[in-house]
Amino acid sequence: MKKQTQAIHVPYKRRDAYDALSMPVYNAVAYEFDNAQVMSDAFCNRIDAPDYSRCENPTVSNFEERVKVLTGAKNVIALNSGMAAISNTMMALTAQGKNVVTSKHLFGNTFSLLMSTLRKFGVGCKLADLTDPESVEAAVNENTCCIFLEIITNPQMEVADLTKLAEIAHAHHIPLVADTTTIPFTMFSSHDLGVDIEVVSSTKYVSGGATSLGGLVIDYGTTPHFGEVMKNEMIFNLGAYMTPQVAFLQTMGLETLDARYRVQSSNALVLAQKLQTLPQIKRVNYVGLEDNPFHELAQRQFGATAGAMVCIDLESKDACFRMIDHLKLIHRATNLFDNRTLAIHPASTIFGLFPDKMKRAMDVNDTTIRLSIGLEDVDDLFEDIKQALEG
Ligand SMILES: *Cc1c(COP(=O)(O)O)cnc(C)c1O
């Protein structure tokens, strides 16, 4: 079966008592057992049966199972945000005295997790240019526990060569961990490119249009003990497992993901091309455009589509604020891959509390506006931006 068919037709593990067509929301905390032996078997993982919803829940398991079928992963764990997926993964992989090799081009909270939160526990963070294998090779040492990257960085839109990074990671017997939030896992196989563990903010494409926060850890089974540590230690001890209501919403989101993504990514490409014709826009930064330095690599790795995040540069911060203030249709909001188009000035918001020096080092520029392209008619979006630039 093709992925879009699978996304809708993955069978349930057990038949529902009422034959409900979509997986019911099992808002139950605990589950009853016929006898003490079965109870012990469930708690000790000798049988697959839920015992307590912080650790396993039928609605969440069903969501995880669908992602597992769609990605071919060995283990999939759903958590209650993208940051929970990233922090739980790091807690499972790192330890005092270890370090993570990554880029300065990172989602703000991930950067802060690695640079300050984990640092308090004696975990180091070594920054390298992930587009330069020599820089990565120089950063990795005997205490490195993983190489971590985002597949299209935000808002710089940098793309690293996953196969090359995987070669370096595997030569040092450490996993390559990729945050693949910006291109759906249904569109390309990160594992085929060498990624060992994928983390996703399912708040974005998967949720079905900003219905809920969620995160996924997609483990391809190539990192010894990682799956067991995640399931039996992190999920149990850190308590960030997805809740059943969210799993229901995000399962619905998975069913429409392909249809939504096709429209949003094609809108993004058409709009990016049209925006290049406007004189007020100094640069349109979108890896789907042929003149983008990462275009070829992005196509080779992720396929024909390039996602629905488009960045534009204007001449100044004032010009950015003026444009944002004059938008009539596009919403002033953060988030990515909502059904509606959103605009934000990253330097003054997401990175607003970062010192100027750090923002400069991270290539977060005052002249950049980030757009997340929705499902509207693309002509309406173009007209809105055009009038806002003239306003
Ligand atoms: C949004 C986002 C996150 C964090 O996800 P939440 O669900 O908001 O916790 C992490 N990485 C990337 C690339 C994101 O876009």
The ligand as a Gaussian input file, in Angstrom:
#p B3LYP/6-31G(d) Opt

LIG

0 1
 C        8.326000      24.106000      16.785000
 C        9.607000      23.416000      16.697000
 C       10.124000      22.714000      17.788000
 C        9.438000      22.670000      19.128000
 O        8.208000      22.036000      19.056000
 P        7.025000      22.269000      20.116000
 O        5.989000      21.310000      19.675000
 O        6.613000      23.700000      20.010000
 O        7.591000      21.969000      21.469000
 C       11.337000      22.059000      17.620000
 N       11.993000      22.082000      16.450000
 C       11.524000      22.747000      15.375000
 C       12.299000      22.722000      14.103000
 C       10.318000      23.442000      15.458000
 O        9.868000      24.099000      14.385000

